[in-house]
Amino acid sequence: MTDTLNNVDNSGKNKSLLSKKDINKSYLRWYLACEVSSSFERMQSLAFCYSMIPILKKLYKKKEELSKALSRHLNFFNTQGTWGTIVHGITIAMEEQKAKGEDIPDTAITGIKTGLMGPFAGIGDTLDWGTLKPIVFALAVSFGMTGSVAGAFIPFVFMVITMAVGYWLWNRGYSLGRDSVKSILEAGWIQELITGASILGLFMMGALSANFVKLDIPVVLNMAEGNELVIQEILDSIAPGILPLVVVFAIHWYLKNKGQDFGKIVLFLLAISLLGSFVGLF
Amino acid sequence: MSFGIALFTGLWYWLGQSKIGYTFHAVICQPIVMAFPIGLIMGDVPTAMKIGASIEMIYLGMVAAGANIPADECLAGVIAIPIALKAGMDPETAVVLAVPFGILGVFVDQLRRTINAVFAHKADEYALEGDVKGIERCAILYPMLLGFLLRFPPVFLANLYGPELVQSIMAAIPEWILHGLSVAGGLLPALGFAITIFVIGKKNLMPFFIIGFFLVQYFEINIMAAAIFGTCIALLIVLMRNEERGENI
C-alpha cells in the first residue's frame, strides 16, 4: 500500500493541481481560524474544514465530490496549531492525489489525520507552550516589572516564531506527503529538540516557581518561658521555598492521578487561601 | 475617558478571546501586552506596565492543554488594569482584584465552546449541500458574533460603571478575604507551572526542575540568567548524549 502510494507520488509530481498561493492561503486560514470555532464536541473540525476550502474548491469541481470532501473534513479533529500543521500538509497532498484519480479511500485520509494529530500535538505542546512561551513571557515580565514598554512587545517574538514554524511544517507536509512523517518523527534532530526543550522547560519551570509561587506561614507559637517558635524560620532552615515546592508537586500529583479538571483545582486553591487567611495560618 | 477605555477594553477582550489567530490571540490576551495600550489611553504607561506584569505573573505557566483554559488572563487584565490605574492601587492590590475575574472567565469560555457545537452541526448541513460560503460563516462569522455577545458587554459595563463600584466593594470586603485573595495570587502560579510540567511529561528529567528551583532560591538569579544557564545545560546534555552515541557506534 505504501509502496504504490510512493510510486504515485513520484509519477504525479510533474503536474501539480495546486499553486503555491493555494497552499499559503489555506495555511493563513488555519492560523486565523484554528481556535475560533472550537467546541467541546468537535474541537477544531470546523477550522480544519475551513482551511481546506481553497484546496477542495480547486480539486473538486463536481458538486457531489466537493460535498463529500467537505463532509470528510468536518470529522472530529484536534491538534496543536503550530506543529500539527504537518498533518494538514499531508492531507492536502493526499487530496491532490485523490483528485488526480488515484484510489485513495476516505478512510485512509481520515486515518492519517486522526493518527497523527495526537503525536504532533504532544510535540507542539512541549515545545511551544511548555518551553518557548513561558521563557519569552517571563522575560517580558521582568522588563514590565520595571515599567518598561519592552514588556509589551517581547511576547510578539513568540507569535512570529510559531507562525514561521507552522508555515514551514505545512509546506513540508505537502511536499513530502506521507514520507514527511517518517522524516520528522524518526529524525534524530526532532528527538534531540524535544529532549533539549524538555530539559530547558523543566529547568525554567523550577526557576519560575521559585520566583513567582509564594506561600508563607507567618504563625508564631508562644512557647513556655517566653520562647517564640516561628514556623517559617524552621521551614526556611530546612530549605528555602519548601512550601511553594510542595504546592507545585501536590498539584502536579493531582493532575497526573486525579485528572485535569483545572476549574476544580483553582476553586480548591482559592478555598484553601481564604480558609488559611481566615484562621490566620497564612 | 471612562467611556473610551470601556469601549477599548471590551473590543480588546472580544478580539483576544474570540481566539482569532492561533498565537496572535495568545499574545494579545496577555495582561503585560494589553497594559501598554491601556496605559497609553489612561496616560500612565509605566504604572500600567508594572500592574500588567504583576498580573501576568499569576498566569505565566498556564497552558490550555486540550484547549481547556485553566484561567482567563485576558479578562483578569482588561478589568483589573484600568480599574487599578484609575483607583491608584498598587500592583499587589491589582492582583487581588484580578484573581476572581481570571476564574470567572473560564466559565464564559466553557459556555462559548458548548454553544459553538451548534455551528458545527449547521456546517454538516452546509457540507451536504456543498455550500462553501455557509461553512465559512460557521467557522468565523457566527463564533465571532457569539463571542461579541459573550465578551463585550460584561467588560464594557465593568469599566464604565466599575471603578466606583469596585472601590466601594473592596472597601466593604473584610480584610481576611482580601488577604486570602492575595494568598491565592501567590498560589495560582503553581497551577500553571504544574500544568506545564505535566504537559512536558518527562519524569526522569525532573531533577532539572529541582536544579532550577533551588538555583533561584539560594543564589537569587534573575529570569534572564536562568534562561542562559538552562539553555547551556540543555545543549550540553544533548551534545554529550550525541557524543556517547557516536562512540558506541
Interface residues (C-beta under 8 A of the other chain):
Chain A: W30 Y31 L32 A33 C34 E35 V36 S37 S38 S39 F40 E41 R42 M43 S45 L46 A47 C49 Y50 I53 K57 K63 E64 L66 S67 L70 S71 L74 N78 G81 T82 D125 T126 D128 W129 G130 T131 K133 P134 I135 F137 A138 L139 A140 V141 S142 F143 G144 M145 T146 G147 S148 V149 G151 A152 F153 P155 F156 F158 M159 T162 M163 G166 E192 T195 G196 A197 S198 I199 L200 G201 L202 F203 M204 M205 G206 A207 L208 S209 A210 N211 F212 V213 K214 L215 A239 P240 G241 P244 L245 V247 V248 F249 I251 H252 L255 K256 Q260 F262 G263 I265 V266 L267 L269 L270 I272 S273 L274 L275 G276 S277 F278 F282
Chain B: S18 K19 I20 G21 Y22 T23 F24 H25 A26 V27 Q30 I32 V33 M34 A35 F36 V45 P46 T47 M49 K50 G52 A53 S54 E56 M57 I58 L60 G61 V63 A64 A65 G66 A67 N68 I69 P70 A71 V99 I103 V106 F107 Q110 R113 T114 I115 N116 A117 F119 A120 A123 D124 Y126 A127 L128 E129 G130 V132 I135 E136 C138 A139 I140 Y142 P143 M144 W176 I177 H179 G180 L181 V183 A184 G186 L187 L188 P189 A190 L191 F193 A194 I195 T196 I197 F198 V199 I200 G201 K202 L205 M206 F208 F209 I210 I211 G212 F213 F214 L215 V216 Q217 Y218 I221 N222 I223 M224 A226 A227 F229 G230 T231 I233 A234 L235 I237 V238 R241 N242
